[in-house]
Amino acid sequence: LPDLIKENTFREDLYYRLAVVPITIPPLRERQEDIPILTEHFVTRTALKHGVHPPKIERDVFKIFFDHPWMGNVRELENLVERMVVLSDGDSLSIDDVPGTVKNPISPDAKLWFPLPPEPINLEDLEREIIRASLERHEGNQSQTSKYLGITRSALIYRMQKYGLE
């Protein structure tokens, strides 16, 4: 906020009114001991909100949560837990309920599963070829292809029309 005051984008008088007792809260990734407590709280609150029985949380879920960077901080955890509770079909939240993006995040060090050609590539050509090959693999079944690609069926149909793949 002091930088915003210097840029005249935040009122200085408001800053001093708010800064009576400054509170610094470290990000969630630096407070891993809070993850189980917050998770339990969000599970209970979400269950009440949606009128379902609060599911138990299996240990494997916490192992994944401890490894996650939580760039969205506590709000990211809250949204993730709500998603898991709402979409869960059992009495417990297991590793199967954790979205793939959290279980297997794409790291900057991730290796490509195919070599990049030395000459420049066109991203749309690459997308078209991946969709074409996926449709071929699944014998034209759009539902299976969309699941395989991790997109909705309507998104697949849109891309098929865009690239003339019908």
N, C-alpha and C positions, 0 to 999 in steps of 0.2 A: 504493500500500500504506500509506503514512503516514496517509491519510484513513481507511482501514479499521481501522487501529490505534486511531485516535481514536474510532471508532464501536464499538470492542470486537468487531469481526467478524474480526479477524486478530490472531494472537498476536504480541506485541511481541518476545518472545525468539526466535521463529522468524524474524521479519523481520531481526533483527541477525545471526542465524546465516547467513542467506542473503545479506545485504548486504555481505559481506566485500569483494568486488570487483564493484561494480555495473557492468553492461554495458547500454548503451543502443543499441538497434538501430533506426534509422529505418525507417518503413514502406516497403514495396516501391515505392510510387508516387514516393518521394523518392530511390530508388536504381535508376533505369532501366538503368544500366549492368550491373546484376546480372540483368536479365530474360533475355538470351540464354544466359548461363551456367547459370542455374537451369533454364531451359526445356530445354536440351540434357541436363542431368543427369536431369530428370524423364522425358524421352523415353527415355533409355537405361534407367533403372531400371524404368519401366513395361513396356518391351519385354521386358526380362529376366523380369519378374514374370509376364508373359502368354505368354512363349515365342514372341515374334514378332521379326522383323527391325526394328531401330530405323529409323523413317522419317526422311528429311531434312526440314528445316523451311524452307519458302520464305520469302523476305524480306517478302512482304506480311503474313505472319502476325505478324512482329515489329512492323511498323508499327501494326497493330491493338493488339498488346500494349502498346506504348509509350503509346498514347492511353487505355488502360483505367485507371480509378482504383484498382483492386485493393483494394477495401474489405475483402476477406477476407484480404489480405496474401499471403504466400508460400503459405499453405495453399490459397487460391483458385486460384493459378497451378498448383499441383501437381494439384489435382483437375481443373482444366480440361484440362491436358496429358494426364492419364490418360484422360479421356473422349475426347479427340481421337485418341489412339493406339489405343485399344480400338475405336472406331467407324470409324476410317480404313480404307479399302479399297485404298490404294495404297502406293507406296514413298516418298511424301512427304506432309507435312502442308501443305495449301494453305489459302487463304482460305475455301474451301468447307467445310473441316473445322471452322472456328471457329463456335461456336453464334451464332445471330442476336442473342441477348441481349448478347453481347460485341461483335459487329460493329456493331450498331445499338441501343445502349442507349437506354432511354426517359429523356429528360432532363426536368427540371422545366419547362423552357422549351418543351417540345414543343407544337406546335399541334394542336388537335383537328381531325380530318378532317370533323367535322360541328358545326354550331352548337348550343350548349346552349340549351334553351328557357328563357324567363324564369321560368316557374313551376317549382316543385319536381318532380323526377322520381323514379320508383321504380326502383331499380337492377335489381330482378328483372324488371320489365317491359321494361327496356332489354335485358337479357341474353336474355330470351325472344324479343324482336323480332330481335335480331342472329342468334340461332340459326335462327329461322324463315326469315329472308331468306337466310341462308347455305345452308340446306337447299334452298330454292327455286332459288337460283343453281346448285346442283350437282345439281338434279333428284332430290333425295332420297337421293343417294349419301352414306352416312354416312362412309365412308372418306375421300372427297374433302373433305367438309365438316369433318371433324375435323382433317385436315391444314391446311385453309384457316384454321381458328380457332386452330391451334397447341395442340390438346388431344388426349388419347388418344380412341380410338373409344369406350371404355367410359365415359369422362367425358362424351362427347357423349350417349350413350344415357341415362346417368343424368339429365342435364339435360333431355333430351327427355321422359323420363317425368315428371320434376318439374314441367314446364310443360305437360304434356299435348300434346306435339308428336309425333304418330306417324303 
